[in-house]
């Protein structure tokens, strides 16, 4: 009951603030590309500008943002459209270099809630980012990949290492790709 009252109060107050702050009568105006939109279930950006983190937090210096406790999804329609253009529904790469040095990338187009989740963790460079910021780093790389269902393990590993500019001197590499038709390929390599 208190939550409902609080929600209604916040909604009324936000309408009042919006009404007071509007100087012209603009009906049906779309939000700007970099405007932050929040709802009760999740928060994200409605754009793809690379400067706003998942919950509206500013990106840290040199692209590093240690917001690992924040939600990693983004509801940016631009990101969903870009993922729809790929052959991949999900992409996951985990490279273990030993001594607690990992390189982990995840990109996931979730159909059930029309969102994209993205995560990039690079222990060698101290990078831990999620949401739109991670998407902006990962997507251009995944877009370059030509891995298909018929690609051999060796070809796939070589291409991923080349595109993501990772060292081939790893202890363990795991690559999982789910294609739009639901087909899943998994490669694991240990040295």
PyMOL commands that set and color helices and strands:
alter all, ss='L'
color gray80, all
select helices_A, chain A and resi 2-21+61-63+77-85+131-144+153-163
alter helices_A, ss='H'
color red, helices_A
select strands_A, chain A and resi 36-38+43-45+73-74+88-96+102-110+115-122+127-130+172-179+184-190
alter strands_A, ss='S'
color yellow, strands_A
deselect
rebuild
show_as cartoon
